[in-house]
Amino acid sequence: MENSKSKDPLHGITLLRILEQLVEYYGFDTLGELIKIKCFTDNPSIKSSLTFLRKTDWARKQIEELYIQSLSKFAK
């Protein structure tokens, strides 16, 4: 058997970790500008954002895409 690593950049990364890194890098203000969802603009918190993102596929997909695009920025 071969040991092959997943080519999926999201493999093994939780939604919580994705959100924490995005908030740390961009802040809720910028996230709210980049992705127009209320949980980033009206009284934002990690908890409320996670609740919304877990229920809303289209929003979670946008967050995951932003995370993938931002991976190179996190390393700096």
N, CA, C and O of each residue as an XYZ file, in Angstrom:
304
protein
N       0.832     -1.200      0.000
C       0.000      0.000      0.000
C       0.866      1.248      0.000
O       1.923      1.294      0.629
N       0.406      2.234     -0.702
C       1.119      3.495     -0.761
C       0.572      4.448      0.283
O      -0.629      4.480      0.553
N       1.465      5.218      0.858
C       1.037      6.312      1.733
C       0.889      7.543      0.866
O       1.886      8.141      0.459
N      -0.338      7.928      0.580
C      -0.549      9.112     -0.242
C      -1.244     10.183      0.578
O      -2.183      9.926      1.331
N      -0.745     11.382      0.401
C      -1.335     12.508      1.108
C      -2.444     13.107      0.259
O      -2.376     13.107     -0.970
N      -3.438     13.603      0.917
C      -4.550     14.236      0.218
C      -4.076     15.525     -0.438
O      -3.295     16.276      0.147
N      -4.537     15.775     -1.625
C      -4.205     17.013     -2.325
C      -5.196     18.123     -1.972
O      -5.039     19.263     -2.409
N      -6.198     17.793     -1.194
C      -7.196     18.769     -0.761
C      -6.589     19.659      0.318
O      -6.221     19.161      1.382
N      -6.474     20.974      0.069
C      -5.869     21.866      1.063
C      -6.693     21.987      2.349
O      -6.190     22.471      3.364
N      -7.941     21.555      2.310
C      -8.795     21.628      3.495
C      -8.803     20.330      4.287
O      -9.432     20.250      5.343
N      -8.114     19.320      3.791
C      -8.099     18.011      4.465
C      -7.537     18.138      5.875
O      -6.414     18.605      6.066
N      -8.322     17.720      6.857
C      -7.879     17.713      8.243
C      -7.978     19.049      8.953
O      -7.550     19.167     10.101
N      -8.529     20.052      8.301
C      -8.652     21.381      8.915
C     -10.110     21.621      9.255
O     -10.986     21.489      8.400
N     -10.367     21.972     10.504
C     -11.743     22.198     10.940
C     -12.231     23.574     10.510
O     -11.440     24.479     10.245
N     -13.532     23.709     10.447
C     -14.134     24.999     10.142
C     -13.729     26.029     11.196
O     -13.505     27.196     10.875
N     -13.635     25.600     12.442
C     -13.190     26.501     13.516
C     -11.802     27.050     13.213
O     -11.579     28.256     13.327
N     -10.876     26.194     12.833
C      -9.500     26.637     12.542
C      -9.473     27.568     11.346
O      -8.753     28.567     11.355
N     -10.249     27.254     10.314
C     -10.328     28.123      9.132
C     -10.802     29.508      9.545
O     -10.198     30.516      9.178
N     -11.881     29.551     10.306
C     -12.449     30.826     10.729
C     -11.485     31.597     11.631
O     -11.333     32.809     11.479
N     -10.838     30.907     12.564
C      -9.878     31.570     13.456
C      -8.736     32.206     12.661
O      -8.341     33.338     12.940
N      -8.212     31.490     11.683
C      -7.115     32.046     10.890
C      -7.568     33.233     10.057
O      -6.845     34.223      9.946
N      -8.755     33.146      9.473
C      -9.263     34.255      8.666
C      -9.520     35.487      9.527
O      -9.194     36.605      9.126
N     -10.100     35.288     10.702
C     -10.368     36.416     11.599
C      -9.054     37.018     12.095
O      -8.926     38.238     12.194
N      -8.088     36.169     12.403
C      -6.793     36.659     12.867
C      -6.106     37.500     11.787
O      -5.517     38.540     12.082
N      -6.185     37.049     10.558
C      -5.502     37.744      9.459
C      -6.276     38.977      8.983
O      -5.700     40.056      8.845
N      -7.583     38.819      8.733
C      -8.375     39.895      8.145
C      -9.149     40.718      9.168
O      -9.324     41.922      8.984
N      -9.609     40.093     10.233
C     -10.523     40.749     11.163
C     -11.943     40.649     10.637
O     -12.159     40.441      9.443
N     -12.909     40.799     11.533
C     -14.309     40.678     11.116
C     -14.727     41.800     10.160
O     -15.547     41.578      9.269
N     -14.167     43.005     10.338
C     -14.548     44.111      9.452
C     -14.230     43.795      7.993
O     -15.078     43.950      7.115
N     -13.006     43.352      7.748
C     -12.606     43.041      6.377
C     -13.324     41.805      5.865
O     -13.715     41.760      4.699
N     -13.506     40.795      6.719
C     -14.263     39.609      6.295
C     -15.666     39.998      5.859
O     -16.178     39.477      4.868
N     -16.289     40.911      6.593
C     -17.626     41.377      6.244
C     -17.666     42.102      4.915
O     -18.685     42.087      4.224
N     -16.550     42.743      4.551
C     -16.469     43.395      3.240
C     -16.212     42.378      2.134
O     -16.767     42.491      1.041
N     -15.373     41.386      2.415
C     -15.032     40.388      1.404
C     -16.174     39.415      1.145
O     -16.432     39.032      0.005
N     -16.848     39.025      2.209
C     -17.965     38.082      2.103
C     -19.141     38.707      2.838
O     -19.127     38.837      4.062
N     -20.135     39.084      2.092
C     -21.276     39.826      2.637
C     -22.246     38.906      3.372
O     -23.272     38.498      2.828
N     -21.901     38.588      4.615
C     -22.825     37.833      5.449
C     -22.934     38.531      6.802
O     -21.955     39.046      7.343
N     -24.130     38.532      7.315
C     -24.470     39.290      8.504
C     -23.666     38.888      9.747
O     -23.375     39.729     10.597
N     -23.310     37.612      9.851
C     -22.591     37.170     11.048
C     -21.201     37.796     11.147
O     -20.572     37.728     12.203
N     -20.705     38.410     10.054
C     -19.425     39.108     10.097
C     -19.587     40.607     10.319
O     -18.620     41.290     10.657
N     -20.791     41.122     10.134
C     -20.980     42.575     10.215
C     -21.799     43.030     11.419
O     -21.585     44.134     11.920
N     -22.724     42.210     11.892
C     -23.590     42.599     13.007
C     -23.240     41.796     14.250
O     -23.594     40.623     14.367
N     -22.539     42.445     15.180
C     -22.144     41.807     16.439
C     -21.431     40.469     16.193
O     -21.878     39.429     16.676
N     -20.325     40.500     15.443
C     -19.666     39.255     15.047
C     -18.958     38.547     16.201
O     -18.425     39.179     17.113
N     -18.971     37.234     16.131
C     -18.210     36.406     17.060
C     -17.898     35.090     16.361
O     -18.563     34.715     15.395
N     -16.891     34.400     16.853
C     -16.543     33.101     16.294
C     -17.725     32.146     16.450
O     -18.079     31.428     15.516
N     -18.329     32.143     17.636
C     -19.425     31.210     17.915
C     -20.616     31.423     16.975
O     -21.128     30.466     16.395
N     -21.054     32.676     16.827
C     -22.213     32.926     15.964
C     -21.881     32.649     14.499
O     -22.726     32.172     13.742
N     -20.658     32.950     14.113
C     -20.243     32.687     12.735
C     -20.207     31.184     12.458
O     -20.668     30.737     11.408
N     -19.666     30.410     13.385
C     -19.630     28.958     13.216
C     -21.031     28.381     13.097
O     -21.284     27.528     12.246
N     -21.936     28.839     13.941
C     -23.321     28.361     13.899
C     -23.923     28.609     12.525
O     -24.542     27.715     11.948
N     -23.748     29.811     11.998
C     -24.295     30.156     10.686
C     -23.622     29.344      9.581
O     -24.301     28.788      8.718
N     -22.301     29.275      9.604
C     -21.561     28.596      8.537
C     -21.843     27.102      8.497
O     -21.846     26.501      7.423
N     -22.078     26.503      9.646
C     -22.381     25.070      9.677
C     -23.742     24.763      9.064
O     -23.966     23.656      8.573
N     -24.648     25.730      9.089
C     -25.998     25.529      8.555
C     -26.127     25.973      7.103
O     -27.070     25.582      6.416
N     -25.184     26.786      6.631
C     -25.356     27.455      5.345
C     -24.234     27.069      4.385
O     -23.124     27.595      4.468
N     -24.533     26.156      3.485
C     -23.513     25.613      2.587
C     -22.849     26.676      1.709
O     -21.626     26.679      1.566
N     -23.646     27.582      1.117
C     -23.070     28.570      0.210
C     -22.085     29.484      0.941
O     -21.054     29.856      0.380
N     -22.393     29.846      2.181
C     -21.509     30.722      2.952
C     -20.234     29.976      3.348
O     -19.137     30.529      3.275
N     -20.385     28.719      3.766
C     -19.218     27.917      4.131
C     -18.296     27.742      2.923
O     -17.074     27.795      3.058
N     -18.877     27.536      1.760
C     -18.080     27.382      0.541
C     -17.279     28.656      0.255
O     -16.117     28.577     -0.142
N     -17.886     29.818      0.450
C     -17.176     31.082      0.228
C     -16.023     31.253      1.222
O     -14.948     31.731      0.857
N     -16.253     30.861      2.471
C     -15.204     30.942      3.493
C     -14.056     30.004      3.138
O     -12.890     30.386      3.238
N     -14.373     28.794      2.729
C     -13.342     27.825      2.358
C     -12.538     28.311      1.160
O     -11.320     28.138      1.128
N     -13.196     28.916      0.172
C     -12.495     29.443     -0.992
C     -11.571     30.596     -0.603
O     -10.443     30.676     -1.089
N     -12.035     31.477      0.258
C     -11.192     32.579      0.732
C      -9.995     32.034      1.502
O      -8.881     32.538      1.356
N     -10.216     31.020      2.309
C      -9.132     30.402      3.071
C      -8.070     29.831      2.125
O      -6.877     30.053      2.329
N      -8.495     29.107      1.106
C      -7.554     28.517      0.149
C      -6.768     29.617     -0.566
O      -5.558     29.493     -0.754
N      -7.447     30.682     -0.961
C      -6.771     31.800     -1.628
C      -5.782     32.502     -0.698
O      -4.791     33.069     -1.159
N      -6.045     32.466      0.596
C      -5.238     33.198      1.574
C      -4.114     32.381      2.192
O      -3.319     32.920      2.962
N      -4.029     31.100      1.877
C      -3.026     30.237      2.514
C      -1.610     30.798      2.408
O      -0.851     30.733      3.375
N      -1.249     31.337      1.274
C       0.106     31.863      1.105
C       0.330     33.106      1.974
O       1.460     33.368      2.385
N      -0.704     33.858      2.255
C      -0.584     35.055      3.095
C      -0.362     34.680      4.555
O       0.331     35.395      5.279
N      -0.943     33.566      4.994
C      -0.810     33.139      6.390
C       0.628     32.773      6.710
O       1.065     32.944      7.848
N       1.367     32.277      5.738
C       2.729     31.816      5.974
C       3.701     32.988      6.174
O       4.789     32.808      6.720
N       3.310     34.167      5.738
C       4.198     35.336      5.824
C       4.249     35.913      7.208
O       4.951     36.898      7.440
